Amino acid sequence: QVQLVESGGGWVQPGGSLRLSCARSGSVWPYDVLGWYRQAPGKQREPVATMSSGGVPVYTDSVKGRFTISRDNAKNTVTLQMNSLKPEDTAVYYCHVLRYDGQFWGQGTQVTVSS
């Protein structure tokens, strides 16, 4: 089992920045694929950014050039730096781990972008 705890959500004006962090604990495996998903009201959960154990990031088109995912295997954390935020980025953001024995989710953190 893996436990994931997100932090760093909140409210920000359009054009602003937020940094989300996710701390992993429990059965941490170095080959985990780490990622961030989001779910806006009335919409399906969608992937935002993922990073393999080799450090290769993959972003959904709508956040390319604005969001950066990073991972620190020594600290068992994954972060999402979000810049130039737009109202359409408003959603609950979830930390995600994909590994050999399944997938795991954090509890989610709300990000609200509005003026």
GITA-V683911 format. One record per residue. N is the residue number from 1. PSI is psi in whole degrees, 0 to 359 (999 if undefined). OMEGA is omega in whole degrees, 0 to 359 (NA if undefined). Layout:
# GITA-V683911
[[N,PSI,OMEGA] [N,PSI,OMEGA]]
This chain:
# GITA-V683911
[[1,146,178] [2,136,175] [3,137,181] [4,131,179] [5,117,179] [6,157,173] [7,161,173] [8,358,178] [9,177,179] [10,198,180] [11,141,178] [12,150,177] [13,156,177] [14,138,183] [15,350,182] [16,185,184] [17,150,171] [18,155,178] [19,120,178] [20,141,177] [21,150,179] [22,124,179] [23,128,178] [24,142,174] [25,170,182] [26,225,182] [27,86,181] [28,131,183] [29,132,187] [30,343,183] [31,12,177] [32,141,169] [33,122,184] [34,149,181] [35,173,175] [36,134,174] [37,165,176] [38,154,178] [39,115,177] [40,158,180] [41,128,178] [42,5,182] [43,163,177] [44,154,176] [45,137,183] [46,151,176] [47,141,177] [48,309,182] [49,142,176] [50,158,179] [51,128,179] [52,173,178] [53,336,178] [54,359,176] [55,17,180] [56,119,181] [57,149,173] [58,130,183] [59,147,169] [60,151,188] [61,323,187] [62,345,181] [63,358,181] [64,134,180] [65,350,181] [66,324,182] [67,148,177] [68,126,176] [69,143,177] [70,158,179] [71,147,177] [72,101,184] [73,332,179] [74,325,181] [75,355,181] [76,47,179] [77,156,171] [78,136,183] [79,157,176] [80,109,175] [81,122,184] [82,116,179] [83,164,179] [84,49,184] [85,146,181] [86,158,178] [87,327,180] [88,354,174] [89,352,180] [90,124,183] [91,172,166] [92,126,182] [93,133,183] [94,134,170] [95,143,186] [96,141,175] [97,129,175] [98,126,184] [99,183,189] [100,333,185] [101,13,176] [102,194,178] [103,152,185] [104,149,184] [105,147,169] [106,180,184] [107,346,178] [108,150,176] [109,135,185] [110,133,172] [111,122,180] [112,124,180] [113,111,181] [114,160,178] [115,999,NA]]
